[in-house]
Amino acid sequence: MRHCEDLQAVITPMPVEQFVTDCWEQQSVFIPRANAALFEPLFRLEDLDRLINLSFTNYSLFTFEGRRVITPRLRRPNKTSIHEFYQEFSAGHSLAVREMQVRWKPIAKLVSTLSRQSGFNFVADVVAAPARSRNVGLFAGSRSVFILQLSGTSTWELPPGLFRPFAAGAAAGAREGRLSVSAGDTLYLPYGNAPEGASLKAALPLVEVGPEAPSLYLVLSVQRVTWADLLERNVEHASARNLELRRALGFGAPLRLFGASQTQARFRELLGKAFEAPDWKASSHALACEHQRRLPHLPDGHFAQLRNVDRVTLDSVVARRPGVEARVQLFDRIVELLIPGSFYQGPEKLFLALDFISETRQFQVRDIPGWYTDAERVLLVKQFMSMGVLTFAHPQEAAGEARPA
C-alpha cells in the first residue's frame, strides 16, 4: 500500500498489533518523528485556497476565533468570498474544512482504509492555523481523534479529563497537557469518558502557533460505536418480536407518570423481556450493516466507464471497484447487497449471485454461479456496473479493444 494510506502509516514505527492491544481507547499516544514530509502527500496549505475557491457553497467551512467556532455565509451570491477568508486568516483566525474524506482523494483513501481496518467510521477535518495564533483546535471533544501534523508546528493545550491520559513514559509536556507537535508527528487522543459527564463538560483544546510559519493539521475523528449502541440494537430486535415493548406509555408520560411504583415495576419487567433472549448475532449484524452503508467511496473516474456498460458480455472480466466492500443478507425472501452508501434488493433467487459478487474481487461474467440464464448474468452485471459496484477489470476491454494474451 502506498504512503499514508493505512493505520500503519499513521502510527509508524509502532506496530499495529501493539497499538490495538495497548493504546486503542485506553491511553493517549504521541509519536514524534524526524520526517517533516511524511504526511505532505495528504494535503498542503497551497491546496486550501483552490479547495475553497472551487466550492459552490461554504458548507463545512468554518473559522476558529479563540474559543469560538464561526459559521461563514454559506451560499451565493452572498457567500463569504475567498478574499474574506484571506483576511480572516491574516487576522489570526484558523480555517477549518470538515468532511475532507468526501472532498480530497488522498484523504478519502486514508479514511476508507482506516474505516475498513477498524470497523469504525471516521470524519476528516483539515485545520489551517496562522502564525502567532491561539484558537480552538477541533470541533467537538466527545470523540477519539488522530491528529496528523501536515506542516508547521502546533502547541496543543489539552484540558484535563477530556481525553485519556498519556502513559507514564510519555514525552515531556504530554502529562502536563501541553504538547508541541511538529510536521510528520502523530497525536492520538482517545475520548476520556470520565464519570458523571466530566469529559463532556471539559473545554475544547487550544492550539497555539508560533511566529515562524502557519500550522496545518488533519483531525481524524473516530465515530465511536459503544456497548450502549449494541444494546440499543438488541432492544430494537426484541421489540420487533414482542408487542408489549411497542405499547405506548401511560397518560402523561414522559412528562410525568401516574402510579410511579407500578410504572417502575412494569419498566423492570419489560427490561427483563428485552434481554431474556439477547440476539448478539442480529444486533452486531445491524451495526455492521450501518457501518457498511457509511463507508466512503473511492473516486476512480467511473463516470467515464458508464458509456461502456452495453459492452458487457459473458466473456467480460469485471471487478468490484476500489473501496467497494459488499455484504449480503437474506430476510423475508428478499436478498440485500449492502455497499458503501447504498444497497440493492432483489428476489431470493439472486442470493447465490450476490453472495458470489460480494466474495469475489474479480471474475468473468459467465462464472456467476446459480440457476440463471446467460442473459440474466449479463443483465445483473450491467445493473451493478450502472450502480458503481462493478467495473471492467481491463480498461482496453471497455473500449472494445482486444485484451493482450
Phi, psi and omega in degrees: 000143185286174185303139171061040181235009179206176183297323181299322178294327182288323187249004180308141010268006180293130177295146180301318182300319179294318180297314182296320184284317190259337192240322188307118179062014182243315183211150177288150183224134173242125181241096177280150180217152174262052182217083186295338184266007187303314185259007182302325179297343183287313183190146179236156178300328179295340180277346191293314183291327176295319179296316181292317186292329182274350183284135180291325177232173175261021178301135181073014176246129186222165171240145175253121177239102186062238178264006182263142173252117187252131176267125179284174173293133195270317194239154173293151006273002186255010184295150178302128186276166178299327180293324177291325176293323174302317181294319178299315181296319179295332181277003177096013180262138179281149175250134182230131178245119180273162172056046178292346179291347175248008184241335191223120191301312180301322178288324177300319179295316180297312182295320179300315180292317179300319180296321180285326179289320189266335187083007178241150174274153182234148169244132184251125177240135173256132179236127175250117181249126183288163175299150180060038180242160176212095185228169175301148189262338181205176190279311187223145182263000183266032180225151166278141186223148163256135176241118179252118180279110185280318177202161181071194182226137177239137172254113184267133173252108188259115179297142179296138176090343183288320180237166177294149183289162174281162177292164185300327183265025184291167182298155179303133179096335184296315183288341177271356176086016177227118191221131178265123184243122183256167181305132182093353180272157176237138175234122177250123184234097177285142182305137185293322179052042183289155181299153174058031174071019182298325180292323179292330182277345183292149178289158176288151179292150176255151177238125178251134181240134181285183185279351189290313186198158174296165178242138178230125180217157181249127178254118177255105183269127180275123176278088190296138172251122188253171174299327177298323177297318180294317179294324178298319178294327177295319178296321178299318179292321179295321181292334176290335181264334188243113182298327183300326181289344182260002179284148180288154174292166183291173182303135180095342180280150000269007180294319178204152182241119174282138182069059187301320183296317178294322181295318179296321178296318178296321179300314180295324179296313181289329176298319177296321180293325181294334184239014181289333176223070184299134182257084182299317184296313181293321182293314180292326178295321179298317178295320179297321179293319178298318178298316182300318184289341181264356181296139180283146172283151173260121181294133180217022178073034186293336179304324181293336181277340186297332180289349182257009183303321183291352179277355182294131175228178177299332183272354181295141174257119184240165181213154172291140182294157180304132178083357180267096173264145186230148176229147180243137173222149183234126177206142178050042176064019175241131177256141184230131174255115181267127179229163181306119175082358184198186176202163178231132179244144178204177180291162184303331183297343181275000187303312183300318181293314182292323178296320178296316181295323181289336184258349187242119183290320183217139183199164173269142187305321183292346183276355179298121184281165176118174184269066181241152173282163178299323179296323179292322177298314180296317181297318181296317179296320177298320179298315182287334174289321178293330179279349182089016177276316183246159174213170176291133179289333182236107185306326182294334177292323179296329181275002179085013180267157178288138179278135180302142180289000000 
